[in-house]
């Protein structure tokens, strides 16, 4: 969920990068969620505005904005190329179409137009919080407080209140929580948003565990 609550800047001149491989291609797999922090790809051909979401430890890239739409692969492994599911009709999801080799094999997905948000106030459930890990389970230790600075968590590029970059070691001090049970990723060092209306530790835990979704309201700073 990524819903505007105040006038925002909608950038309509970007495309989400082409994907290689077929791991999630062809079955409607999610490539990027709405609300993910994205950066401009400096290696894009023809110098076009192509964006990618943050992945583990690529803080060398400068945050550019937030994806306004969910990006999914097409359904070409199970339906003809270009097929749309009934649930896609009327939605704002971006459906990236397949790329093919000279022999007709699917090699990934093409670039697809994507709206990118800058500034404004938004409601989102696309966030994560710092956790502690005791060797078997992880526990959310802090909630989202009004005024808190938010950074980029590299798991699906969610926002997080932790500016510490972990080293990727499970449960190591400084690691930032993923939506899973273990802490394995770090965060970016650039402040990308600020909390306007937060959520308690218990609500954040429920949101991260995907049991009950509690949105927070954030002011985008990029």
Buried (B, 14 or more C-beta within 10 A) or exposed (E): EBEBBEEBEEBEEBBBBBBEEBEBBBBBBBBBBBBBBBBBBEEBEEEEBBBBBBEEBEBEBEBBBBBBBBBBBBBBBEBEEEEEEEEBEEEEBBBBEBBEEEEEEBBBBBBBEBBBBBBBBBBBBBBBBBBBBEEEEBEBBEBBEEEBBBBBBBBBBBBBBBBBBBEBEEBEEBBBBBBEEBBBBBBBEBBBBBBBEBBEBEBBBBBBEEEEEBBBBBBBBB
